[in-house]
């Protein structure tokens, strides 16, 4: 296996699709993975539902998709024997999407997140360091659906503000990691007044519930409660019940080890994110923005009138859709398909020319043996589906 192939195989993937095509089940997948990690690291003692009562009291913007993906990245980095640039960059991009301050920049940062993921996916798939015209036009539609301005200006402003944004993201990321570590210790080792603290914490945790999955004007005061809200919205049950007995020494040692790894990762996170603004480092965020900037410049030369951004002095401007795709969303995990799409419900290419279904990978064939016309026509058709082999 070549080095290039190895890097491509371990690179974190994201689905970049129209925002309205992202299902809450997909968002819950990352939350469920984080919940499973908490339970595996503590022998089922700590769950996302319980830890939210004792930790997570940091404000994040109302972008739960970015939040749960950031938690998933933290788990990956914590468990990794060797932490690579690709995962640090993924975490950095996701943290950009949840930075709460200043509120005036929240929409732009949320718009930047799927933009960066799309550019990264395109660079992975292309042998040339060049974005296609179709990708640029998708990004124009994404920008127009969320904020006002031209793609050119948006990219240049992002490049100029990137060092400050990454510094803020690093600070928030370290605080999130420390909150998780404290929450694990508090929940698992019983370092709280069981009645008074629990009542106060439960009241504070409720602040995070009911937030929208992608709202730059909303904030969640408890990021763990917000993640748990997404998990519950998808109807996911917790796998293990919370242990009630005192922890054995072995498990206390295990929890101390896990929380120690998390706290040690905090300063490293800030250092690694501060390096991501270097445009000369391949796959860094600065490099992605430079690729996008060059592509937009070339696209602008070819499409001098491709995007207008009229600014009126006497009335308020409004962002509008100018492309079919509209605003984009990015999600690092998706739930497996449970059924094949029905082409009769809408136009779609659901299978290959050899009848292999894209969603499930199943093969379906139909063969008509005979057809009899008349007032009551009869048609005898046999259907084969590889998923129904048990029948």
HUBEL-V365967 format. One record per residue. N is the residue number from 0. PSI is psi in radians with two decimals (999 if undefined). NEAR is the number of other C-alpha atoms within 10 Angstrom. D_CENTER is the distance of its C-alpha to the mean C-alpha in Angstrom with 2 decimals. Layout:
# HUBEL-V365967
[[N:PSI:NEAR:D_CENTER] [N:PSI:NEAR:D_CENTER]]
This chain:
# HUBEL-V365967
[[0:2.28:5:28.77] [1:2.82:7:28.42] [2:-0.68:8:26.37] [3:-0.75:8:24.41] [4:-0.71:10:23.62] [5:-0.74:10:22.69] [6:-0.75:13:20.18] [7:-0.64:14:18.65] [8:-0.58:10:18.48] [9:-0.04:11:16.65] [10:2.26:16:14.19] [11:2.32:18:10.51] [12:2.70:16:9.54] [13:2.53:19:6.90] [14:2.06:18:8.16] [15:1.84:18:9.22] [16:2.92:17:11.35] [17:2.43:16:13.27] [18:-0.69:18:11.64] [19:-0.06:11:14.26] [20:-0.08:10:13.47] [21:2.15:19:10.24] [22:2.63:14:11.84] [23:-0.46:19:11.56] [24:-0.65:21:12.28] [25:-0.75:20:9.07] [26:-0.67:28:7.20] [27:-0.36:28:10.15] [28:-0.75:24:9.87] [29:-0.66:28:7.81] [30:-0.69:31:10.22] [31:-0.64:25:12.98] [32:-0.70:18:12.47] [33:-0.73:25:12.80] [34:-0.75:24:15.73] [35:-0.65:18:17.28] [36:-0.76:20:17.21] [37:-0.76:21:18.93] [38:-0.67:20:21.49] [39:-0.56:14:22.19] [40:-0.26:17:22.74] [41:0.34:21:25.15] [42:0.66:18:26.85] [43:0.03:19:25.36] [44:-0.73:23:26.58] [45:2.25:28:23.35] [46:2.83:26:20.79] [47:-0.63:24:17.87] [48:-0.56:18:20.26] [49:-0.70:20:22.97] [50:-0.47:27:21.44] [51:-0.37:28:20.14] [52:-0.27:25:23.87] [53:-0.04:26:24.61] [54:3.04:26:21.68] [55:0.17:28:18.61] [56:1.17:22:20.82] [57:2.35:16:18.96] [58:2.41:17:17.98] [59:2.67:25:14.49] [60:2.77:29:13.88] [61:1.02:28:12.91] [62:1.40:26:9.22] [63:-0.47:28:8.14] [64:-0.83:28:4.65] [65:-0.67:30:4.53] [66:-0.90:28:7.14] [67:-0.55:30:6.47] [68:-0.61:29:4.17] [69:-0.73:27:7.19] [70:-0.68:26:9.48] [71:-0.70:23:8.78] [72:-0.68:23:9.58] [73:-0.72:23:12.54] [74:-0.79:17:13.80] [75:-0.78:18:13.80] [76:-0.66:20:15.67] [77:-0.64:19:17.94] [78:-0.27:14:19.03] [79:2.41:10:19.46] [80:-0.58:8:23.09] [81:2.05:7:22.34] [82:2.16:12:19.30] [83:2.89:14:18.57] [84:-0.63:17:17.56] [85:-0.73:19:14.65] [86:-0.65:17:12.74] [87:-0.74:21:14.06] [88:-0.71:22:12.87] [89:-0.79:27:9.23] [90:-0.74:28:9.66] [91:-0.77:28:11.66] [92:-0.73:28:9.40] [93:-0.67:32:6.77] [94:-0.58:28:10.10] [95:-0.61:29:11.48] [96:-0.19:30:9.23] [97:0.05:29:10.76] [98:2.18:28:14.26] [99:-0.37:27:16.73] [100:2.57:12:19.83] [101:2.60:7:21.56] [102:-0.51:15:20.58] [103:-0.37:11:22.09] [104:-0.01:13:19.36] [105:-0.78:23:16.34] [106:-0.71:17:16.13] [107:-0.72:20:16.58] [108:-0.67:23:13.89] [109:-0.59:27:11.32] [110:-0.62:24:12.90] [111:-0.59:22:12.81] [112:-1.03:22:9.11] [113:-0.47:27:8.79] [114:-0.84:26:12.38] [115:-0.71:21:11.99] [116:-0.67:26:9.54] [117:-0.77:23:12.10] [118:-0.73:22:14.97] [119:-0.74:24:13.90] [120:-0.71:16:13.64] [121:-0.69:17:16.97] [122:-0.58:17:18.57] [123:-0.64:15:17.85] [124:-0.30:10:19.45] [125:2.49:12:22.31] [126:-0.24:8:25.38] [127:2.56:9:26.10] [128:1.13:13:24.41] [129:2.31:15:24.39] [130:2.48:19:22.09] [131:2.81:12:23.65] [132:-0.68:15:25.02] [133:-0.66:9:22.91] [134:-0.75:15:19.64] [135:-0.73:19:21.21] [136:-0.60:20:22.28] [137:-0.74:20:18.87] [138:-0.59:24:17.68] [139:-0.79:24:20.87] [140:-0.69:22:20.10] [141:-0.76:28:16.59] [142:-0.80:27:18.35] [143:-0.44:23:21.24] [144:-0.19:20:19.26] [145:-0.74:20:17.76] [146:2.97:17:20.25] [147:2.47:17:23.79] [148:3.04:19:24.94] [149:2.73:16:25.07] [150:-0.63:24:22.48] [151:-0.91:17:25.06] [152:-0.70:11:25.28] [153:-0.80:17:21.55] [154:-0.77:17:21.11] [155:-0.70:15:24.25] [156:-0.68:12:23.36] [157:-0.72:16:19.97] [158:-0.75:20:21.99] [159:-0.60:12:24.54] [160:-0.07:11:22.32] [161:-0.81:20:19.93] [162:-0.75:18:22.03] [163:-0.70:12:22.08] [164:-0.75:21:18.38] [165:-0.59:25:17.70] [166:-0.77:17:20.50] [167:-0.70:19:19.02] [168:-0.69:26:15.57] [169:-0.72:25:17.63] [170:-0.80:17:19.68] [171:-0.74:23:16.92] [172:-0.74:27:15.27] [173:-0.70:20:18.78] [174:-0.70:17:19.44] [175:-0.79:23:16.41] [176:-0.77:24:17.61] [177:-0.64:21:21.14] [178:-0.73:22:20.38] [179:-0.78:23:18.88] [180:-0.80:21:21.98] [181:-0.71:20:24.32] [182:-0.68:24:22.89] [183:-0.80:28:23.39] [184:-0.80:23:26.92] [185:-0.77:17:27.79] [186:-0.78:22:26.65] [187:-0.67:25:28.06] [188:0.03:17:31.14] [189:0.57:12:32.29] [190:1.04:12:32.54] [191:2.78:13:32.80] [192:1.87:9:35.43] [193:-0.59:10:34.50] [194:-1.03:9:35.67] [195:-0.86:9:35.50] [196:-0.66:13:32.21] [197:-0.71:15:30.52] [198:-0.77:13:31.75] [199:-0.76:12:30.66] [200:-0.70:17:27.22] [201:-0.67:15:26.65] [202:-0.70:11:27.61] [203:-0.61:19:25.19] [204:-0.47:26:22.28] [205:-0.29:17:22.90] [206:-0.55:17:21.87] [207:-0.14:24:18.16] [208:2.67:19:18.66] [209:0.19:13:18.47] [210:2.62:19:16.00] [211:2.75:18:14.33] [212:-0.33:21:10.64] [213:1.33:19:11.06] [214:1.85:15:14.38] [215:-0.25:25:15.40] [216:-0.12:14:18.71] [217:2.65:17:17.65] [218:2.68:24:17.08] [219:2.20:28:16.74] [220:-0.30:22:19.39] [221:1.85:23:18.09] [222:-0.52:30:14.46] [223:-0.62:32:15.31] [224:-0.64:28:17.01] [225:-0.73:31:14.13] [226:-0.70:32:11.91] [227:-0.58:26:15.09] [228:-0.73:22:15.57] [229:-0.67:29:12.50] [230:-0.78:27:13.88] [231:-0.57:18:17.30] [232:-0.46:15:16.48] [233:0.02:16:15.70] [234:0.41:12:19.01] [235:2.27:15:18.00] [236:2.68:9:20.99] [237:2.40:17:21.23] [238:-0.64:12:22.70] [239:2.56:14:25.28] [240:2.75:11:27.52] [241:2.29:17:27.94] [242:2.51:13:30.94] [243:-0.30:8:33.80] [244:2.91:7:36.10] [245:2.56:11:36.33] [246:2.42:16:34.26] [247:2.80:8:36.28] [248:-0.70:9:36.71] [249:-0.75:9:34.68] [250:-0.61:17:31.58] [251:-0.70:16:32.12] [252:-0.71:11:32.22] [253:-0.76:14:28.98] [254:-0.72:20:27.18] [255:-0.67:17:28.85] [256:-0.80:12:27.67] [257:-0.80:19:23.99] [258:-0.57:21:24.09] [259:-0.71:13:26.13] [260:-0.73:16:23.56] [261:-0.84:24:20.87] [262:-0.57:19:23.32] [263:-0.44:14:24.44] [264:-0.38:19:20.98] [265:-0.99:19:20.67] [266:-0.62:14:23.24] [267:-0.65:13:22.01] [268:-0.81:22:18.52] [269:-0.70:20:20.29] [270:-0.81:14:22.48] [271:-0.70:16:19.93] [272:-0.55:26:17.79] [273:-0.40:20:21.12] [274:-0.21:19:21.81] [275:-0.03:25:18.81] [276:0.00:22:20.76] [277:1.93:17:23.35] [278:-0.22:17:23.51] [279:-0.09:12:25.77] [280:2.01:14:23.31] [281:2.39:13:21.62] [282:0.02:20:17.80] [283:2.91:24:17.80] [284:-0.66:28:16.20] [285:-0.68:23:19.82] [286:-0.73:19:20.56] [287:-0.74:26:17.77] [288:-0.62:24:19.11] [289:-0.73:18:22.60] [290:-0.80:18:21.92] [291:-0.74:24:20.58] [292:-0.78:19:23.57] [293:-0.71:15:26.04] [294:-0.69:19:24.73] [295:-0.69:23:24.92] [296:-0.79:13:28.42] [297:-0.73:14:29.57] [298:-0.68:17:28.16] [299:-0.65:16:29.91] [300:-0.64:10:33.18] [301:-0.43:11:33.02] [302:1.25:12:31.96] [303:-0.50:9:33.84] [304:0.53:8:33.38] [305:-0.45:12:29.92] [306:2.21:17:28.39] [307:2.59:10:30.34] [308:1.37:13:29.41] [309:2.32:11:32.50] [310:2.06:12:32.90] [311:2.37:8:35.59] [312:-0.36:7:37.49] [313:0.03:6:38.80] [314:2.81:7:35.82] [315:2.34:7:32.14] [316:2.86:14:29.76] [317:2.31:14:27.06] [318:2.32:13:23.90] [319:2.79:15:24.33] [320:2.26:15:22.94] [321:0.08:16:24.80] [322:2.65:16:22.89] [323:-0.55:11:22.23] [324:-0.59:18:18.50] [325:-2.72:22:17.99] [326:2.44:23:14.84] [327:2.75:26:11.68] [328:2.72:25:8.11] [329:2.35:24:5.21] [330:2.23:24:3.39] [331:-0.28:23:4.44] [332:2.52:22:7.02] [333:2.49:17:9.59] [334:2.55:13:12.85] [335:2.61:11:15.99] [336:2.42:11:18.20] [337:-0.32:8:21.06] [338:2.82:8:23.45] [339:2.50:14:24.44] [340:2.61:17:23.96] [341:1.90:10:27.22] [342:-0.31:11:28.34] [343:-0.32:7:30.91] [344:-0.14:7:28.37] [345:2.72:8:27.19] [346:2.16:8:27.49] [347:2.62:10:25.25] [348:1.74:11:25.90] [349:-0.25:16:25.17] [350:2.87:19:27.05] [351:3.01:11:28.75] [352:-0.24:8:32.41] [353:0.33:9:33.29] [354:0.48:15:31.72] [355:2.08:17:28.76] [356:2.31:17:25.98] [357:-0.64:15:22.59] [358:-0.70:14:20.64] [359:-0.27:16:22.78] [360:0.21:15:24.81] [361:2.71:15:27.98] [362:2.32:17:31.20] [363:2.23:16:33.12] [364:2.51:12:36.65] [365:2.43:11:39.28] [366:2.15:10:43.00] [367:2.08:10:45.66] [368:-0.78:9:49.03] [369:2.80:9:51.11] [370:2.17:11:51.14] [371:2.09:10:54.20] [372:3.04:8:54.80] [373:-3.09:7:56.81] [374:-0.62:6:56.61] [375:1.42:6:54.23] [376:2.55:8:52.44] [377:2.33:11:51.15] [378:2.20:11:48.45] [379:1.89:10:47.85] [380:2.31:11:44.44] [381:2.39:10:42.94] [382:2.36:9:39.16] [383:2.36:12:37.49] [384:2.19:14:33.87] [385:-0.37:12:32.85] [386:-0.22:12:30.69] [387:0.52:10:33.90] [388:-0.37:7:35.97] [389:-0.35:5:36.94] [390:999:5:39.06]]
